[in-house]
Amino acid sequence: MCNLRLLKIYSSTGMKTESKVYLSEDLRSLSDKLVYLEWDGFPSTSLPVNFTPENLVELVMPNSRLKQLWNEDQNLDLLKNIDLRNCNHLTKIPELLHAENLTTVNLEGCSSIDELPELPRNIRSLNLSKTSVKHVPSSIGYLSHLEMFDLTDCRDLESLPTSICKLKSLQSLYLSGCSNFTTFPEILEPMERLVELELDRTAIQKLHSSIENLVALETLHLEMCEDLEDLPDSIHNISSLDYVSLWRCSKFKPSPQPCLPPEEPVVYCRPTETQSSSGRILEIRRRSFATRLMGFWDDSHSNAFSPRRRFNYFKRVL
């Protein structure tokens, strides 16, 4: 198998089950000519010691028992995609700074990962959701091509550096479920491509007035931010903003002068006792058929179909 270029072993069910395929003596040395390596539920704690990934373009090994990949001094010039979802035993990713063609890293569910790996400038998609990351270094601003940054359910994360505004290609930032996330950073300069920001189920109390520098923002999710009390008046300066959700923000007390003029975004608030009890979501502004439909959903549907998923669904349908 020394000339093998593609190896794919996967679970047909897509479930997180331990692989029934085990390494034999013949597979102690994987082919150095491998271009594509996919092994769902890889049973060993490391790749073969003598494996050289110099020809590797894609590494896909979700649900594996891996604790480490390879030594730091590897030639990774061709590597474009790393997918190590739900590798719970993986504690560290080797330095990837010189993998200049790498565009996608998916570490979702790698619960033992507690720090960001060093990444090349060309990275476009970085998924660290459900990891134990506590800190995002200020050097994150170096990733000028990053388009999607997912930190969903990183429960040890408390804040982001102000250098986040240097991510000029960023389109989507997901912080949903970061339950210890208390402070969204000041946005010190315009971010002209960020269209979606998810801060639902975080511990934020307020947003800085510099939020207006998110000049392309279209959707802002603040569902179940139980400590959030108000929104800055500057938010109405974001002319592209179409949707703001304040569903179940129990402490939210809008200022006497509405921070959002009536011709601007759809806003959903948790109703107070004095508001109509016909629905659990109060619709302040209705701009489309899709948003009108969302106004009729109540808490009985919340577990199966969250406000964010309803919004995205209706956008696709319409």
Sequence and secondary structure as in RCSB ss.txt:
>XXXX:A:sequence
MCNLRLLKIYSSTGMKTESKVYLSEDLRSLSDKLVYLEWDGFPSTSLPVNFTPENLVELVMPNSRLKQLWNEDQN
LDLLKNIDLRNCNHLTKIPELLHAENLTTVNLEGCSSIDELPELPRNIRSLNLSKTSVKHVPSSIGYLSHLEMFD
LTDCRDLESLPTSICKLKSLQSLYLSGCSNFTTFPEILEPMERLVELELDRTAIQKLHSSIENLVALETLHLEMC
EDLEDLPDSIHNISSLDYVSLWRCSKFKPSPQPCLPPEEPVVYCRPTETQSSSGRILEIRRRSFATRLMGFWDDS
HSNAFSPRRRFNYFKRVL
>XXXX:A:secstr
 TT  EEEE  TT      S    GGGSS  TT SEEEETT  SSS  TT   TT  EEE TT   S    SS  
 TT  EEE TT TT       TT TT  EEE TT TT  S     TT  EEE TTS      GGGGG TT  EEE
 TT TT  B  GGGGG TT  EEE TT TT  B     S  SS  EEE TT       GGGGG TT  EEE TT 
TT     GGGGG TT  EEEETT TT    SS SS TTS EEEE   TTS SS SSEES   SHHHHHHTT  GG
GTTTS HHHHHHHHHHH 
